[in-house]
Amino acid sequence: MTDRLRLMCVHAHPDDESSKGAATMARYVDAGHEVLVVSCTGGERGDVLNPRLQADAHIRRDLTRVRREEMARARDILGVEHTWLGFVDSGLPEGDPLPPLPDGCFALTPVPVAAEALVREIRRFRPHVVTTYDENGGYPHPDHIRCHDVTLAAVDAAGDPEAFPGAGEPWQPLKLYYNQTFSKARIAAFHEALTALGEESPYAEWLESWTRPDRTVTTRVECADWFERRDAALLAHATQVDPDGTWFRVPREVQARVWPTEDFEAALSYVPIAEGEDDLFAGLPDDVAEADALATSGGLTAVLDTRTERQA
């Protein structure tokens, strides 16, 4: 094992890693840390969202392979490591009433079954910090919600020697965060910036109909210098992103000025979370060997656990 701090980012589908925390990952890679993206599913049931590619016969014939190729390009752009957890995309049910989820999909996989697969990755990679989605999934896609449930179960089990004893040596991640980059405050800041420039904003209707609850942001990571890498990684998922769409309407220099951070919510931590935290590794021992020893010591007591508050 190396002498670098390690970050694991758990996502539901390929492309999620590039729209949630990608600039932060690139910043940490460039700082010499190890970053692993875990994709729970292959995105097999995703739609082709780029109008330019919707008639492409090659894509329609083998979307699974195309999305794997896109993920490989995004991985290389960000400089991260990547692994597939191997579960099957559930698709996004639409209609009223909603149709049943397909048999064998990730959202119907029992949490302990999927958690064991993630525990194996945690114990292999030995992350000090893990990121994923909140209990609402960031948005209510069934795979995002199941990703949350599975990640929490795996983070709890990974350090327990009695849990999944055949899945590797126990390792307790020291911090767990939820991605909270997509917020009303951020969208409002972009809307106001575009309006001040005399440009038409695509966000007015979003803000008028906004129903997502506000979340607590504990940690803001400065990463504007990596926005270009973030955007390049997102565009690598060509089937999933319209390059002329809403996400690219705000010039990067405006984003860097009005919202230069990616934001996170600390959900579980075995080290103190300082007010105004600006680093996902904050509070960890400066010596990586000491951080490793803490993660393998057993019997840790959480100093922050907002999961319990929300489940109560």
N, C-alpha and C positions, 0 to 999 in steps of 0.2 A: 504494500500500500504506500502511496506517495505521502509527501509532507505538505500537501495542499488541502485547504478546506474544500468540502464537497457539497454541492447543491443538487437535489433531485426535484424535477418539476413533472408532476403527474397530470396528464391530460387525457381527455376522452377520445379525441380524433386527431389525425394528422391535419394540420393547419391551426389547431387551437394553440399550440406552443408559440406560433408566430404572431398571434393576435393578443396574447396575454403574457406579458412579462418577457418578451423576446429581447428588448433592448437591455434589460437588466441581466439576462443570461449572457449576452454578448459582452457586456461590461465586465462581468466576472471571469469569463473565459480570457479576455485580454489581460486581466489582472493576475492570471496564473492559476485560478481556481479550476476545479473539475466540475463540469455541469453535465448531468444526465437527464434527457427527456424520456419519459415513459409514455408511450401511446397505448391506451388500454384497448382500442379497437383499430381496425384498418380503414374506417370510413367507407366501408363497402356500399352502404345504402345512402350515401350522400347524394345530393342533387348536383348537377353541373350549373354553377351560379354565374359563370362568366358567359355573357351572351355570345361572345365571339367563338366559343367552343361548343355550344350546345348542339350543333349539327355535325360535329366531328365523329365519324363512324368508328375510328380507332378508340376514342374515349368511351363511347357508348358500349363498345364491345368488351372492353376490359378495364373498367373503372378501378378495380382493385389494384391492378398492376400500375396504372397511371398514378394513383395516389401514393403508392410506395415510392415511385420515382420522384414525385414532387417532394415527398418527405426527405428523401436523400439529398436533394438539392438544398432544401431549407436547412438541414442539419449541417451541411458543409459551409453554407453562408454564415451561420451563427457560430460555427466552430465547436458545437456541443457533441457529446456522445448521445446515442439514441438506441432504444430497444422497444420492440413490440411486445405487449403483454399477451396478445394472441386471441383476444375475444372478438366477437362479431358485432359490428355496428347494428344498433337497434332501429335506426331510422327515426325520423321525427313524425309521429302520428299526426294526421290532419283530418278534420271532419267533425261533424257533430251528429251522433256521438263519435268519439275517437275510436278508431279500429284497435283491435288487440295487438299487442306487440308480437313480433314473429318469434316462433319457437327457437330456442338456442341462442338468443341474442344476449348481449352484455347486460342489459337492464333486467333480464330475467335470471341471470346467473346468480346463484346463492352467494351472498356476501362472503361467507367463509371460504368458498371455493376460489373466488377472484382474489380475496385478500391473501391467501396462501401464495399465489403467484407473485403478488407484489412484495410480500415479505421476503421471498427468495431474492428479489432484486435489491431490496433494502439491505439485506444481510450481505449480498455480494458487493454492492457499490459502497455501502457504509456512508450514507449522507449525514452530514451534521444538520442540514436544514432541508425541509421538504415543503413544496408549495402545491396547492391544488385549488379546488373551487369551494365556495361556502355551501351551506346545506340546501340552498336554492339552485345550486349548480351554476351560478352566474346568470344563467337563464334556464327555463325549465325544460331542457332537453332531457329525456330519460337517461341517456348515457352520462350526461354531466352530473346528474343527481347520484347515479350509481357510482360514478368516479369519486365523488365526495365520500360516500358511505364506505367504499372499499379502501380508500386512502386512510381514513380515520381508523378503521379496523386494523389495517396493516401497521400503521404507526404505533398503535397500542400493543400489537402482538409481537412486533419485531424484536423488542427488548426482553421479552418474556421467554426464558429457557424452556418453559413447559408448553408454549404455543408452537405448533408446527415444528417439532424437534428435528425433523428430517430436512428442514429448509435452510440449514446453515447456522453458523454461530450467532448468538443473540447480539443485536445492535440497536440501541435506542437513539433515533434522531432527536436532537436536542431542541429543535424549534419546528413548528408547523405554521404556515401562513396560507391565507386565502388570497387569491388574486382579486383586486378591487379596482382595476384600472378603468373599467367602464362605469362611470358614475355620472349623476346628473350635474354635479358641479363642474366636471371636466367638459362635458358636452356644452354646458351653458357658457363656459369660458371660450370655447371655440366659436360658438354662435356669436357672442359679443365681439370677438376679435374680427370675424369676417364682416360683421355689420359695420364696425368702426372703419374698416377699409373700404366701405362702400360696395362690398360684394354680396351677392345673394347667398344666404346661409341655407343649407339643406336641413338644418337641425330645429327650426322653429316648430314644425309639426311634432317632432319627437318630444320636445320639451312640454308642449301643450298636453300631450297624452301620456306623459311619463307616470308610471305607476310603481316602478321598482322602489322598494324601501331604501332609505339611506343606510349605509353601513359605516362602521367605525374604521377609519384608516389609522393605523398605528405607525406605519413605516412608509416613507417616501424615498425612493432610490433615484438619485440624480443620474439620468442616462440619456440626455438629449444628444450627446455626441455619437450615440449608437442608434438613433432613429433611422438613419439611412439603411443600416444593416437590418434592422427590424422590418422595414418596408420591403427590402429586397427578399427577405425570407418569406414574407407574406405573399408577395407576388410570385414566388416560386411555386406556390400552391395555385397554379393557374386555373384549375377547374373550379376552385372555390372562391375566387376573388375577381370582381369586376374592376379592372384597372382604371376605369372611368367613374367608379362608384363613389359613394359618400365618404368612405374611409380615407380617400386621398384628396378631398376637397380643401383641406387646410394645409397650406404650405408648411414644410418642415420648419422653416425659420420662425413661423408664427407659433407653431407648437412648442418649439424650444423656448420661446419667450413667455408664453402664457401658461404652459403646463409642462415643465421640463422633466417630470418624474414619472415613474411607474409606481403604483400604490398598492399596498398590501395590508392585510388585517391579520395581526398575530392571534392565533387561535389556541395554541398550546406551546408552552416554553418551560424548559427546565433551568433557564438562566434569566436574569432580570431583563425586562423590556423597558428601555428608557423612554421618557417622554420625548417626542420629536425624533424618534429613531430614523436613521437614514441609511441603514446597512442591514441586510438580512443576516449577516454573520455577527452583528453587534452583540456584545455580551459573552461571546465564546472566548475561551482562553486563547491568548496570543500564540501559544505554542500548540501546533496541531497535535503533537503527541499527547498533550494534556487533554485536548478536546476528545481525542480518540479514547483515552482512558476513562473520561467521564461517560462517554456513550456506551462503554462496556462494563461500567461499574455495577449496574443493577441497583434496584431499590431507590431510584431517583424520585424526588418529590417535585411536582410541577409548581412553579411560582405563578403561572398564568394558565388558566384553562377555561376559555369562554364557551367551549363546547357544552360543558355541564350546565351553564346558565341557560343556553338556548334549548337544551333538551328538557329542562325542568318545567 
